[in-house]
Amino acid sequence: LQAMWKIVHEPILCFDGDVAGQKAAMRVADHALPLLKPGYSLRFALLPTGEDPDSLIKARGAAAMAEVLAATLPLSEIVWRMETQGRTATTPEERAGLEDRLARQALRIGDPTVRHHFLRAFKDRLWSEWRDAGKRGGAAARDRRPLPRVDIPAAAARSAVDPLRGAQQVLLAIVLRHPDVFEAEG
C-alpha cells in the first residue's frame, strides 16, 4: 500500500466477482484501515460474479471493463458491506450491534482525522438507513407506531412513582416516539 500511495493517492484494486474475490477485497480493506491518512485511501473495482478481467474483456469487450472501473467503491463502502453482509439492521439491537462493529473498525484507523470522518460517515449512514426504512414502512416504521394508551388514575400514578422516576419515564417515552431528536448535533 505504501508503495502504491507513492504513485497515486487512491489506487484502484480490482477483485474477481467470486466469493474468493470478495474475501480478498475484505482482507485488503482490513489491512488498509490502520494505515490510512488524510488524502490516501483505496477504491475497489468488483467484477461481476464468475468473471475475472480476462474473461470479462473477452466476453464483452474493453468497454465492460471500463464500466467496472467507473463504478469503483470507496474503502468505507467495503467496510460497510463487510459488517452488514448484505443485510439491513431492522431492530434496535441489530442496529446497536452494527454500530458497535463499525465503530470498532473505524477505531483501528491510526490517523485521528480520518478516524473521525469514518465514525461520522458510519453514524450518518446508520441514521439515514433507519429513517429511510421508516419512510418505506419497514420494520423501523412499525417500531415507531403509537404505543397503546394506558389510563392510570392520577392519584395512583403519583403514589406509585416518585417524581424522578416519572421524569425518566417521560424522557424515555419521548426518545421512543421521536428517535430523530438525537440526529441534531450540539
C-alpha positions in Angstrom: 0.0 0.0 0.0 2.8 2.4 0.9 4.4 1.8 -2.5 1.2 2.3 -4.4 0.5 5.5 -2.5 3.8 6.9 -3.7 2.4 6.7 -7.2 -1.3 7.5 -6.7 -3.1 8.6 -3.6 -6.2 6.5 -4.2 -5.3 3.4 -6.2 -8.0 1.2 -7.7 -7.8 -2.5 -6.7 -9.7 -5.0 -8.9 -11.2 -8.2 -7.5 -12.8 -11.2 -9.2 -16.6 -11.5 -8.7 -16.5 -14.8 -7.0 -16.6 -15.5 -3.2 -12.8 -15.7 -3.1 -12.5 -12.2 -4.7 -14.9 -10.7 -2.2 -13.0 -12.2 0.7 -9.7 -10.9 -0.8 -11.2 -7.4 -1.0 -12.3 -7.6 2.6 -8.8 -8.7 3.7 -7.3 -5.8 1.9 -9.7 -3.4 3.5 -9.0 -4.9 6.9 -5.2 -4.5 6.3 -5.6 -0.9 5.0 -7.6 0.6 7.8 -4.7 1.2 10.3 -2.5 2.7 7.5 -5.0 5.4 6.3 -4.0 9.0 6.4 -5.6 12.2 5.1 -5.8 12.1 1.3 -4.8 8.5 1.0 -7.2 5.6 0.5 -8.2 2.8 -1.8 -11.0 2.2 -4.3 -12.3 -1.2 -5.1 -13.5 -2.5 -8.5 -15.6 -5.6 -8.1 -16.1 -7.7 -11.2 -19.4 -9.4 -12.0 -19.9 -12.8 -10.4 -17.9 -15.5 -12.2 -15.8 -13.1 -14.1 -12.1 -12.1 -14.0 -10.6 -9.3 -16.1 -9.6 -11.6 -18.9 -13.0 -13.3 -19.2 -14.9 -10.1 -19.0 -12.9 -8.4 -21.7 -13.1 -11.4 -24.0 -16.9 -11.8 -23.5 -18.0 -8.2 -23.5 -15.0 -6.1 -24.6 -12.9 -3.3 -23.1 -16.0 -1.1 -22.5 -17.3 -3.6 -20.0 -14.0 -3.4 -18.0 -14.2 0.4 -18.3 -17.7 0.3 -16.7 -16.3 -1.8 -13.8 -13.5 0.7 -13.3 -16.0 3.6 -13.4 -18.1 2.0 -10.7 -15.4 1.7 -8.1 -16.4 1.7 -4.4 -14.6 3.6 -1.6 -12.9 1.8 1.3 -15.7 2.9 3.6 -18.3 1.1 1.5 -16.3 -2.2 1.6 -16.1 -1.9 5.4 -19.8 -1.3 5.5 -20.6 -4.3 3.3 -18.1 -6.4 5.3 -20.0 -5.6 8.5 -23.6 -5.7 7.2 -23.0 -8.7 4.9 -25.9 -7.5 2.7 -28.5 -7.5 5.5 -30.4 -4.5 6.8 -30.4 -4.0 10.6 -34.1 -3.7 11.4 -34.3 -3.9 15.2 -32.6 -1.6 17.7 -30.5 -4.5 18.9 -29.3 -5.3 15.4 -28.6 -1.6 14.8 -26.6 -1.3 18.0 -24.6 -4.4 17.1 -23.8 -3.0 13.6 -23.0 0.4 15.1 -20.6 -1.2 17.5 -18.9 -3.3 14.8 -18.5 -0.3 12.5 -17.1 1.8 15.4 -14.5 -0.9 16.2 -13.4 -1.0 12.6 -13.1 2.8 12.4 -11.2 2.9 15.7 -8.5 0.8 14.1 -7.6 3.8 11.9 -4.4 5.4 13.2 -5.0 8.9 12.0 -7.4 10.8 14.3 -8.9 12.9 11.5 -9.6 10.0 9.1 -10.9 8.0 12.1 -13.3 10.8 13.0 -14.6 11.0 9.4 -15.2 7.3 9.2 -17.0 7.2 12.5 -19.2 10.2 11.4 -19.9 8.7 8.0 -21.0 5.3 9.5 -23.2 7.1 12.1 -24.8 9.2 9.4 -25.5 6.2 7.2 -27.0 4.2 10.0 -29.4 7.0 10.8 -30.2 7.6 7.2 -31.0 4.0 6.5 -33.1 3.7 9.7 -35.0 6.9 8.7 -35.5 5.7 5.1 -36.8 2.3 6.2 -39.4 4.2 8.3 -40.5 6.2 5.3 -40.9 3.0 3.3 -43.0 1.4 6.0 -40.4 -1.2 7.0 -39.7 -2.6 10.5 -38.3 0.8 11.7 -41.7 2.4 11.0 -43.5 -0.4 12.8 -41.2 0.2 15.8 -42.4 3.9 15.8 -46.1 3.3 15.7 -48.0 4.9 18.6 -47.9 2.9 21.8 -51.3 1.8 23.3 -52.6 4.3 25.8 -52.9 3.1 29.4 -55.1 5.1 31.6 -53.8 5.2 35.2 -55.7 7.3 37.7 -53.6 10.4 38.6 -53.6 9.6 42.3 -52.4 6.1 41.7 -49.6 7.3 39.4 -48.4 9.9 42.0 -48.3 7.4 44.8 -46.7 4.6 42.7 -44.0 6.7 41.0 -41.6 9.1 42.6 -41.1 12.4 40.8 -37.6 11.5 39.4 -38.8 8.2 38.1 -41.8 9.9 36.5 -39.5 12.3 34.7 -37.3 9.4 33.5 -40.4 7.7 32.1 -41.5 10.8 30.2 -38.0 11.2 28.7 -37.9 7.6 27.7 -41.3 7.9 26.1 -40.1 11.0 24.1 -37.0 9.1 22.9 -39.0 6.0 21.9 -41.6 8.0 20.0 -39.1 10.6 18.5 -35.7 9.0 17.9 -34.8 11.7 15.4 -34.2 14.1 18.3 -30.7 12.6 18.5 -29.9 13.4 14.9 -29.1 17.0 15.7 -25.6 17.8 16.7 -24.8 20.0 19.5 
